[in-house]
Amino acid sequence: MSKIAFLFPGQGSQAAGMGKALADAYPAARAVFEQADTALGFPISTLCFEGPDEQLKLTENTQPALLTVSVAAHAVLRELGYQPDFVAGHSLGEYSALVAAGALRFEDAVRIVRNRGRYMQEAVPAGVGAMAAWLMPPMDKLDEILAEAAQDGVVAAANFNSPTQLVIAGHAAAVARANELAKAAGAKRTVPLPVSAPFHCSLMEPAQQLLKGDLDAAAFRDLAFPLVNNVDAAIITDAAAARDGLYRQVPSPVRWTESVRRLAAEGVTRFVEVGQGAVLCGLIKQIEPGAQCAKFGDPADLEKVRELLD
């Protein structure tokens, strides 16, 4: 039988109303939202269920909110008897994956990512940094473009999302220069992203150093099932590697294409995106067109998940 991987989304998937139908339908999901509210000391559940979007878009809120929805969705799948052979998460989603694998207590994870969001937001003043997505990027000229665009600033590849989608991050002016050079080199489109900080580049090193204290203070355990991490696209199973991967991913690119191909090489052909949205299922189609992917973030999704996994 082909293997199964549960995938957990990252920032950008958030939307007001997320998780409400899960919490209404499943006590296991509702319990996760109650745990999050208690751990954080404010009702993150209300922010998930009702918004407003302006508050939900703040990075220090977005990160714990998305984690909570993913963990709630996974709690339902676990209660229904579904377990993966592997897990992986896109950036922030790696925390959700580690909670699902039993490596990190949810209450610890939700507090850590709340701080992670704040550290990232504070690392670079508003307006100084930027991110952009390139569609059909000229990968053969990537290093040359980034080197020319940087000048006296920073611009780097932040997310290798699929063979047809790359995200860059850095100083706003350097990102703008890189966008123009990419279009001249044949990129189909360059799209500025509505983000509050330039994630996954060296400008995040101050956030990385602050996060180290939170990660060192948390109790990590060995994983119940293996994870393919962002920073190396490597299979990990032990507590030390889990903590180290979360530390190193902050200023490093998300190697998502390699991660999915690694899972495919291990025999995974069925993927479930656990949490809000279907961004990762879209990327799976681009990376491994022969694979199957279903999303689970709403009770209405369950039928397709059952078709895929049963």
Summary of the structure (lengths in Angstrom):
residues: 310
radius of gyration: 18.5
end to end distance: 11.0
largest distance: 54.8
contacts: 1145
relative contact order: 0.17
helix: 52%
strand: 18%
